Amino acid sequence: MFDWPLVLQNLPLLLEALWVTLQVSVAALVIGFFIGIGVASMRLSAAPWLRRCGGAYIFVFRGIPLLVQLLFVYYFLPRVGMPNVSPMTAAVIALALCCAAYIAEILRGGFLAIPAGQLEAAGLLGLSAQQMLVRIRVPQAVRLTLPALVNEMILLIKASSLVSVVGLADLTRTAQNMAASDYLFVQDYLMLAVFYCLINMPLAWCGSRLERRLKEQGA
């Protein structure tokens, strides 16, 4: 049975760890989104070398396990002149670089779904390639791929549980410390699962609603 007094005692620790998890996830998502825009643009570039570079980025960061990427960033950056890299910084960098590869492929599909006539009309109006990217391509690609982007956000939050390996006191690391202290493994890890569900269930609901709305608008 549950030790409810202990559950209430540990609740502030989990809430504090929840804030850490949200900080890491949101920061990585924002940075990864902007990197993903650049990589997706490279994949659709007319220059072959840019397409190859974009493809290589996606191949590397989708092919290497995130755990390996986290450890590499955490131990590699101090070796190249950044000795004071915190676990938070390393976690955000690794998560952002990894999720950017997936976001790039999502946005590339959105870019390809934009009617070519719109881009031709924008070119005739004198918009530069950068202006078309910011004003036309990115907004429409985000709208077309919003459910997939929400799903990627959910996957990123779940993947953030791996940042505990670099010593960051996120939800998973805090639950591990609690279990190591009170030996109530089932209770502590069940509380951990509940916290992740509380984060991801509203996101999944929003993604489902957005998908239905987009289908209704396209009907």
Secondary structure, 3 states (H helix, E strand, C coil): CCCHHHHHHHHHHHHHHHHHHHHHHHHHHHHHHHHHHHHHHHHCCCCHHHHHHHHHHHHHHHHCCHHHHHHHHHHHHHHHCCCCCCHHHHHHHHHHHHHHHHHHHHHHHHHHHCCHHHHHHHHHCCCCHHHHHHHHHHHHHHHHHHHHHHHHHHHHHHHHHHHHHHCCCCHHHHHHHHHHHHCCHHHHHHHHHHHHHHHHHHHHHHHHHHHHHHHHHHC
